[in-house]
Amino acid sequence: MTSIRQEKIRRAIVTPLQQFMNKEKSAGIVLGVSIVIAMAVANSPWSEDYFHFFENKVGFAFNGEQYLYYSLHHWINDGLMSMFFFVVGLELKREFIGGELADPRNTILPIGAAVAGMLVPALVYTLLNAGTPSAGGWGIPMATDIAFSLAIIYALGNRVPLAAKVFLTTLAIVDDLGAVVVIALFYTSEISFINIAIGMTFLGVMFAANKAGVKNVLFYGLLGIGGVWVAFLMSGIHATIAAVLAAFVIPADARLPEHLYLKRAAGNLRRFAEIKPNNVSTLEHEQVEVISTMMNDTRDAIPPSQRLEHAMHPFVSFVVMPVFALANAGVSFAGLDVQTVFSTNVALGVALGLFVGKPLGIMLSTLLLVRLGIAKKTEALTLRRIIGLGFLASIGFTMSMFISTLAFTDDTMLLQAKLGIFTASIAGGAVGYKLLGAKNAKK
């Protein structure tokens, strides 16, 4: 009876949940719901409690001294988001080794589009805010939210050809790399070179261990978090940069090569088949040993970097990003008026940078590279699709919000930046969906 009940629960809850999480668009859906919840609570009777909750401080105390004593908001943006950037780093490393970025000759077009798609929005924002206290927000409209943009394009299904999906994916990957560089170079506070030196020392140890053949994930986890991340957190350079650097020194080669794994797997399966079954629900001791060996071999056949990426991706997509959205997407409209919104050009600069600058930069650079013969495009990448992909890339949301928290300490400017991000992202997503989903998009 218990097993029947468990099977019903599995079919009714567990299996549908697993199927939902395995879909490309699911992360974007959960992220969108989180943003809606944050906006709703921020404009509800619980608004004050919502904002106050993330101001509570958490840290460590020893002999009356407080260490790493930060607000929940700070821990989310510097701690949880470091996990997101760690996975980004692992994905970038995989793409450089054997993915979309492995052969630059095949990626000139999306890389060029990504670079122009970052520079033109920054230029648009700067033209509207140059010489003002809000000038430092130029990095906000440069970002693309890879989860949302890919969720929309995969929601369109076979109406969008594979070439267009690969183009947007490569563009978004390069955009992520650009965001990391911008954060590292331009959005840092006062720098402690001692802590940077400590962090780089730990990073050097991890790199040396990689070259020495150490594959233990726990070893890299302890040094990466307890050494590199903590040191960078206290250095003034944003802690998310430590996560990316740590990801790049995680081994990308397996302890057990593919050919050897295949040979051992065949031998283990043969051994398992030769063991006489006992015809009951439990296995023989020899069978358990063979299966255990196969499990160890399977683990050793997966490179540590890919093992970590595979294990962390669901947690980052369905926990880290929604929590970040809940903590940062709440914008209260109480007492908001036109004068507050347009007291500076932040909202206008961000909105136009994303909604106009992104598609314009991507379209013009793509056409220019093809016209000059530097890059080639497939027939599937029609002008309409390129423009549609440009508008999907204008969805900034979480990445733009993250950079806005680094760019501004002034609450009014931060509010204006978020309004610009929301306006441009929603409009860009809608226009991109319409252009790419139209029946005559192939023409």
DRENDO-518744 format. One record per residue (C-alpha): x, y, z. Coordinates in nm, 4 decimals. Last residue first. Example, Ala and Ser with C-alpha at 12.3 -4.5 7.8 and 13.67 -1.06 7.14 Angstrom:
! residues 2
> px/py/pz
> 1.3670/-0.1060/0.7140
> 1.2300/-0.4500/0.7800
END
This chain:
! residues 443
> px/py/pz
> 1.0371/3.5982/-4.5688
> 1.0825/3.3500/-4.2864
> 0.9174/3.5813/-4.0330
> 0.5926/3.5625/-4.2338
> 0.4085/3.3621/-3.9698
> 0.5128/3.6036/-3.6940
> 0.6825/3.4485/-3.3918
> 1.0188/3.6178/-3.4327
> 0.8811/3.9700/-3.4754
> 0.6100/3.9362/-3.2095
> 0.8377/3.7720/-2.9544
> 1.1022/4.0395/-3.0097
> 0.8446/4.3179/-2.9713
> 0.7075/4.1704/-2.6469
> 1.0515/4.0981/-2.4995
> 1.1756/4.4461/-2.5871
> 0.8692/4.6132/-2.4332
> 0.8965/4.4128/-2.1112
> 1.2724/4.4652/-2.0893
> 1.2580/4.8364/-2.1787
> 0.9944/4.9243/-1.9179
> 1.1369/4.7034/-1.6436
> 1.4939/4.8304/-1.6909
> 1.3883/5.1968/-1.7029
> 1.1820/5.1536/-1.3856
> 1.4770/4.9786/-1.2194
> 1.7134/5.2620/-1.3131
> 1.4719/5.5236/-1.1781
> 1.4463/5.3389/-0.8463
> 1.8254/5.3157/-0.8224
> 1.8517/5.6869/-0.9021
> 1.6050/5.7676/-0.6246
> 1.7697/5.5355/-0.3731
> 2.1188/5.6862/-0.4197
> 2.3794/5.4116/-0.3814
> 2.4052/5.3651/-0.7564
> 2.6348/5.1723/-0.9916
> 2.6655/4.8464/-0.7981
> 2.2912/4.8040/-0.7412
> 2.2391/4.9054/-1.1056
> 2.4745/4.6256/-1.2165
> 2.2492/4.3674/-1.0509
> 1.9354/4.5228/-1.1934
> 2.0865/4.5057/-1.5419
> 2.1735/4.1381/-1.4932
> 1.8322/4.0567/-1.3456
> 1.6110/4.2412/-1.5964
> 1.8034/4.3339/-1.9111
> 1.5759/4.2197/-2.1932
> 1.7312/4.4111/-2.4824
> 1.8720/4.0833/-2.6167
> 1.5164/3.9846/-2.7101
> 1.4959/4.3094/-2.9108
> 1.8151/4.2267/-3.0970
> 1.6859/3.8760/-3.1693
> 1.3816/4.0349/-3.3349
> 1.6038/4.2682/-3.5392
> 1.8144/3.9740/-3.6554
> 1.4967/3.7767/-3.7280
> 1.3533/4.0535/-3.9449
> 1.6808/4.0934/-4.1312
> 1.6823/3.7225/-4.2085
> 1.9117/3.4872/-4.0192
> 1.7762/3.1644/-4.1680
> 1.9724/3.2266/-4.4883
> 2.2916/3.1736/-4.2887
> 2.5268/3.4568/-4.2039
> 2.8854/3.5104/-4.3084
> 3.1563/3.7156/-4.1385
> 3.4317/3.9574/-4.2393
> 3.2860/4.0029/-4.5881
> 3.2461/4.3774/-4.5413
> 2.8696/4.3509/-4.5965
> 2.8393/4.0611/-4.3518
> 3.0262/4.2464/-4.0766
> 2.8285/4.5650/-4.1459
> 2.4882/4.3927/-4.1422
> 2.5654/4.2228/-3.8113
> 2.7105/4.5398/-3.6577
> 2.4060/4.7445/-3.7621
> 2.1513/4.4932/-3.6292
> 2.3217/4.4238/-3.2948
> 2.3914/4.7909/-3.2222
> 2.0395/4.8981/-3.3168
> 1.8732/4.6179/-3.1216
> 2.0702/4.7058/-2.8061
> 2.0631/5.0864/-2.8365
> 1.6867/5.1235/-2.8854
> 1.5190/4.9192/-2.6112
> 1.8207/4.8783/-2.3817
> 1.9859/5.2189/-2.4099
> 1.6491/5.3898/-2.4521
> 1.5206/5.2453/-2.1248
> 1.8474/5.2944/-1.9340
> 1.8957/5.6529/-2.0513
> 1.5310/5.7452/-1.9944
> 1.5273/5.5991/-1.6429
> 1.8615/5.7626/-1.5547
> 1.7891/6.1005/-1.7150
> 1.7449/6.2740/-1.3794
> 1.4393/6.4241/-1.2049
> 1.2431/6.2218/-1.4620
> 1.0930/5.9551/-1.2370
> 1.0619/6.1844/-0.9362
> 0.8901/6.4594/-1.1373
> 0.6515/6.2097/-1.2943
> 0.5273/6.0985/-0.9557
> 0.5858/5.8118/-0.7133
> 0.4211/5.8604/-0.3753
> 0.3743/5.4851/-0.3379
> 0.5030/5.3161/-0.6529
> 0.7212/5.0753/-0.4567
> 0.9727/4.8788/-0.6608
> 1.0506/4.5215/-0.5562
> 1.2866/4.3674/-0.8112
> 1.5896/4.3437/-0.5834
> 1.5261/4.0945/-0.3025
> 1.2606/3.8842/-0.4783
> 1.4672/3.8868/-0.7991
> 1.7783/3.7681/-0.6151
> 1.5712/3.4934/-0.4507
> 1.4373/3.3901/-0.7950
> 1.7933/3.3831/-0.9362
> 1.9434/3.1779/-0.6528
> 1.6631/2.9221/-0.6140
> 1.5317/2.7868/-0.9461
> 1.8099/2.8723/-1.1880
> 2.1019/2.8600/-0.9438
> 1.9803/2.5391/-0.7803
> 1.9091/2.3783/-1.1194
> 2.2556/2.4765/-1.2533
> 2.4550/2.3636/-0.9502
> 2.4803/1.9896/-1.0147
> 2.5353/2.0096/-1.3902
> 2.7885/2.2911/-1.3571
> 2.9716/2.1120/-1.0772
> 2.9975/1.7871/-1.2732
> 3.0953/1.9844/-1.5829
> 3.3873/2.1482/-1.4019
> 3.4863/1.8224/-1.2286
> 3.5177/1.6428/-1.5655
> 3.2769/1.3452/-1.5898
> 3.4440/1.0027/-1.6265
> 3.5301/0.9931/-1.2540
> 3.1614/1.0058/-1.1600
> 3.0780/0.7273/-1.4043
> 3.3668/0.5172/-1.2731
> 3.2465/0.5609/-0.9160
> 2.8910/0.4627/-1.0157
> 3.0179/0.1591/-1.2087
> 3.2242/0.0464/-0.9104
> 2.9202/0.0795/-0.6837
> 2.7143/-0.1205/-0.9333
> 2.9759/-0.3972/-0.9318
> 2.9942/-0.4016/-0.5519
> 2.6144/-0.4129/-0.5182
> 2.5993/-0.7074/-0.7580
> 2.8649/-0.8945/-0.5588
> 2.6652/-0.8466/-0.2392
> 2.3531/-0.9895/-0.4041
> 2.0702/-0.7494/-0.4654
> 1.7498/-0.6977/-0.2692
> 1.4021/-0.7289/-0.4252
> 1.4190/-1.1094/-0.4510
> 1.5067/-1.3433/-0.7413
> 1.8596/-1.4153/-0.6098
> 2.0318/-1.3236/-0.9363
> 2.3340/-1.5288/-1.0548
> 2.6261/-1.2950/-1.1288
> 2.7368/-1.3243/-1.4944
> 2.5299/-1.0241/-1.6062
> 2.6984/-0.8007/-1.3469
> 3.0455/-0.9103/-1.4596
> 2.9596/-0.8374/-1.8233
> 2.8213/-0.4956/-1.7272
> 3.1403/-0.4251/-1.5318
> 3.3618/-0.5249/-1.8260
> 3.1660/-0.3091/-2.0718
> 3.1812/-0.0154/-1.8320
> 3.5573/-0.0622/-1.7848
> 3.6209/-0.0482/-2.1610
> 3.3891/0.2483/-2.2108
> 3.5501/0.4351/-1.9213
> 3.8965/0.3661/-2.0622
> 3.8004/0.5128/-2.3984
> 3.6370/0.8156/-2.2340
> 3.9290/0.9049/-2.0068
> 3.8893/0.8523/-1.6276
> 4.0106/1.1427/-1.4115
> 3.8149/1.3785/-1.6342
> 3.9416/1.7008/-1.7897
> 3.7922/2.0442/-1.7250
> 3.9703/2.0988/-1.3946
> 3.8419/2.4041/-1.1988
> 4.0747/2.6985/-1.2651
> 3.8225/2.8984/-1.4717
> 3.5475/2.8577/-1.2134
> 3.7627/3.0215/-0.9449
> 3.8078/3.3296/-1.1649
> 3.4319/3.3537/-1.2232
> 3.3521/3.3175/-0.8523
> 3.6182/3.5708/-0.7548
> 3.4560/3.8197/-0.9930
> 3.1272/3.7689/-0.8068
> 3.2981/3.8975/-0.4920
> 3.3118/4.2535/-0.6227
> 3.6557/4.4025/-0.5847
> 3.6697/4.5855/-0.2498
> 3.9146/4.3378/-0.0976
> 3.6957/4.1883/0.1769
> 3.4707/3.9957/-0.0633
> 3.7781/3.9140/-0.2718
> 3.9414/3.7409/0.0250
> 3.6205/3.5584/0.1168
> 3.5724/3.4338/-0.2412
> 3.9322/3.3173/-0.2986
> 3.9960/3.1415/0.0314
> 3.6991/2.9892/0.2107
> 3.4849/2.9704/-0.1032
> 3.7349/2.8646/-0.3706
> 3.9744/2.6868/-0.1365
> 3.6987/2.4794/0.0248
> 3.5190/2.4144/-0.3044
> 3.8386/2.3219/-0.4879
> 3.9192/2.0543/-0.2301
> 3.5579/1.9344/-0.2216
> 3.5627/1.8828/-0.6004
> 3.8616/1.6457/-0.5840
> 4.0210/1.6275/-0.9296
> 4.3874/1.6972/-0.8442
> 4.5976/1.6359/-1.1565
> 4.9035/1.8469/-1.0786
> 4.7888/2.1090/-1.3300
> 4.4627/2.1478/-1.1406
> 4.6457/2.1611/-0.8086
> 4.8650/2.4393/-0.9443
> 4.5577/2.6362/-1.0538
> 4.3914/2.5890/-0.7137
> 4.7101/2.7008/-0.5370
> 4.7304/3.0047/-0.7643
> 4.3699/3.0959/-0.6815
> 4.4537/3.0748/-0.3125
> 4.7437/3.3115/-0.3741
> 4.5228/3.5384/-0.5856
> 4.2806/3.5724/-0.2955
> 4.5596/3.6557/-0.0506
> 4.7050/3.9127/-0.2927
> 4.3609/4.0683/-0.3379
> 4.3247/4.0825/0.0401
> 4.6537/4.2690/0.0690
> 4.5651/4.4958/-0.2252
> 4.2598/4.6265/-0.0422
> 4.0622/4.8199/-0.3051
> 3.8149/5.0964/-0.2333
> 3.4931/5.0174/-0.4237
> 3.4608/4.8303/-0.7520
> 3.2282/4.8829/-1.0452
> 3.4596/4.9780/-1.3335
> 3.7123/4.7068/-1.4070
> 3.5662/4.3935/-1.2492
> 3.2025/4.4817/-1.3128
> 3.2759/4.5687/-1.6770
> 3.4748/4.2473/-1.7282
> 3.1961/4.0325/-1.5803
> 2.9360/4.2112/-1.7929
> 3.1432/4.1465/-2.1057
> 3.1582/3.7746/-2.0260
> 2.7814/3.7701/-1.9812
> 2.7406/3.9498/-2.3162
> 2.9655/3.6895/-2.4806
> 2.7312/3.4177/-2.3503
> 2.4223/3.6158/-2.4591
> 2.5556/3.6541/-2.8136
> 2.6398/3.2834/-2.8320
> 2.2872/3.1925/-2.7186
> 2.1268/3.4472/-2.9536
> 2.3149/3.3152/-3.2593
> 2.2571/2.9508/-3.1598
> 1.8826/3.0175/-3.1345
> 1.8807/3.1941/-3.4714
> 2.0646/2.9043/-3.6379
> 1.8223/2.6534/-3.4805
> 1.5271/2.8061/-3.6611
> 1.2549/3.0023/-3.4769
> 0.8956/2.8920/-3.5413
> 1.0138/2.5514/-3.4207
> 0.9521/2.6421/-3.0564
> 0.8510/2.9993/-2.9750
> 0.8887/2.9204/-2.6046
> 1.2547/2.8485/-2.6786
> 1.3022/3.2101/-2.7910
> 1.1197/3.3440/-2.4858
> 1.3124/3.1350/-2.2318
> 1.6391/3.2221/-2.4072
> 1.5802/3.5949/-2.3548
> 1.4613/3.5503/-1.9971
> 1.7468/3.3301/-1.8774
> 2.0186/3.5196/-2.0692
> 1.9303/3.8561/-1.9168
> 2.1298/4.0905/-2.1399
> 2.3514/4.3647/-1.9971
> 2.4775/4.6873/-2.1555
> 2.1837/4.8951/-2.0293
> 2.3298/4.9116/-1.6752
> 2.6951/4.9815/-1.7626
> 2.6367/5.3530/-1.8252
> 2.5138/5.4031/-1.4679
> 2.8171/5.6076/-1.3646
> 2.6825/5.9206/-1.5384
> 2.4120/5.9660/-1.2722
> 2.5971/6.2445/-1.0897
> 2.5872/6.4448/-1.4172
> 2.8598/6.5244/-1.6727
> 2.7276/6.2773/-1.9307
> 2.3759/6.1512/-1.8586
> 2.1872/6.1539/-2.1908
> 2.4854/6.0946/-2.4188
> 2.6201/5.8414/-2.1676
> 2.3030/5.6309/-2.1819
> 2.3095/5.6155/-2.5616
> 2.6827/5.5336/-2.5588
> 2.6361/5.2506/-2.3073
> 2.3519/5.1155/-2.5238
> 2.5815/5.1307/-2.8331
> 2.8780/4.9592/-2.6626
> 2.7021/4.6494/-2.5314
> 2.5111/4.5453/-2.8438
> 2.8178/4.6399/-3.0470
> 3.0158/4.3788/-2.8522
> 2.7354/4.1222/-2.8737
> 2.6882/4.1710/-3.2489
> 3.0616/4.1270/-3.3082
> 3.0560/3.8083/-3.1005
> 2.7431/3.6887/-3.2822
> 2.9050/3.7402/-3.6265
> 3.2614/3.6325/-3.5443
> 3.1416/3.3041/-3.3963
> 3.2394/3.0511/-3.6606
> 3.5892/3.1922/-3.7054
> 3.6305/3.2137/-3.3262
> 3.6356/2.8329/-3.2992
> 3.5800/2.7175/-2.9399
> 3.3264/2.9911/-2.8616
> 3.0123/2.7875/-2.9419
> 3.1339/2.4877/-2.7461
> 3.4439/2.2740/-2.6999
> 3.6976/2.4493/-2.4811
> 3.5759/2.8104/-2.4925
> 3.2127/2.7042/-2.4436
> 3.3059/2.4855/-2.1461
> 3.5015/2.7689/-1.9865
> 3.2101/3.0092/-2.0396
> 2.9680/2.7628/-1.8837
> 3.1923/2.7168/-1.5790
> 3.2268/3.0948/-1.5422
> 2.8496/3.1424/-1.5698
> 2.8088/2.8715/-1.3034
> 3.0432/3.0690/-1.0776
> 2.8556/3.3872/-1.1690
> 2.5325/3.2374/-1.0366
> 2.7052/3.1104/-0.7237
> 2.8508/3.4566/-0.6716
> 2.4939/3.5837/-0.6958
> 2.4151/3.3924/-0.3784
> 2.6966/3.5603/-0.1880
> 2.7518/3.9154/-0.3100
> 2.3971/4.0149/-0.4079
> 2.2213/3.7811/-0.1625
> 2.4627/3.8535/0.1232
> 2.4291/4.2275/0.0618
> 2.0479/4.2125/0.0693
> 2.0647/4.0014/0.3840
> 2.2672/4.2826/0.5417
> 2.6354/4.2348/0.6180
> 2.8570/4.1389/0.9123
> 3.1525/3.9588/0.7550
> 3.3191/3.9698/1.0971
> 3.1927/4.1180/1.4230
> 3.4215/4.1537/1.7256
> 3.3030/4.0738/2.0799
> 3.5495/3.7904/2.1172
> 3.4256/3.6342/1.7925
> 3.1041/3.7270/1.6080
> 2.9967/3.6138/1.2630
> 2.7495/3.7752/1.0243
> 2.3871/3.8556/0.9491
> 2.2235/4.1950/0.9175
> 1.8549/4.2681/0.8649
> 1.8064/4.5150/0.5772
> 1.6361/4.2515/0.3587
> 1.3463/4.2282/0.6036
> 1.3015/4.6065/0.6228
> 1.2039/4.6308/0.2556
> 0.9352/4.3626/0.2843
> 0.8146/4.4796/0.6281
> 0.7544/4.8282/0.4866
> 0.5690/4.6913/0.1827
> 0.3407/4.4610/0.3820
> 0.0310/4.6712/0.3016
> 0.1069/4.5965/-0.0659
> 0.3144/4.7776/-0.3276
> 0.6466/4.6074/-0.2518
> 0.4558/4.2780/-0.2144
> 0.3182/4.2999/-0.5692
> 0.6497/4.4024/-0.7256
> 0.8346/4.1197/-0.5507
> 0.5665/3.8683/-0.6525
> 0.5806/3.9830/-1.0170
> 0.9614/3.9533/-1.0154
> 0.9431/3.6029/-0.8689
> 0.6879/3.4969/-1.1321
> 0.9213/3.6168/-1.4064
> 1.2151/3.4252/-1.2595
> 1.0055/3.1078/-1.2390
> 0.9033/3.1505/-1.6040
> 1.2589/3.2254/-1.7159
> 1.3888/2.9134/-1.5421
> 1.1163/2.7044/-1.7076
> 1.1949/2.8122/-2.0670
> 1.4615/2.5495/-2.1358
> 1.2501/2.2621/-2.0012
> 1.4168/2.0255/-1.7536
> 1.2606/2.1974/-1.4519
> 0.9081/2.1345/-1.5842
> 0.9753/1.7647/-1.6506
> 1.1178/1.7235/-1.3002
> 0.8112/1.8924/-1.1479
> 0.5754/1.6780/-1.3567
> 0.7611/1.3631/-1.2354
> 0.7694/1.4582/-0.8663
> 0.4096/1.5744/-0.8199
> 0.1326/1.3488/-0.9567
> 0.3403/1.0570/-1.0871
> 0.5722/1.0458/-0.7856
> 0.2870/1.0954/-0.5424
> 0.0948/0.8084/-0.7049
> 0.4053/0.5856/-0.6928
> 0.4549/0.6658/-0.3244
> 0.0925/0.5729/-0.2509
> 0.1338/0.2419/-0.4356
> 0.4596/0.1720/-0.2453
> 0.2850/0.2376/0.0853
> 0.0000/0.0000/0.0000
END
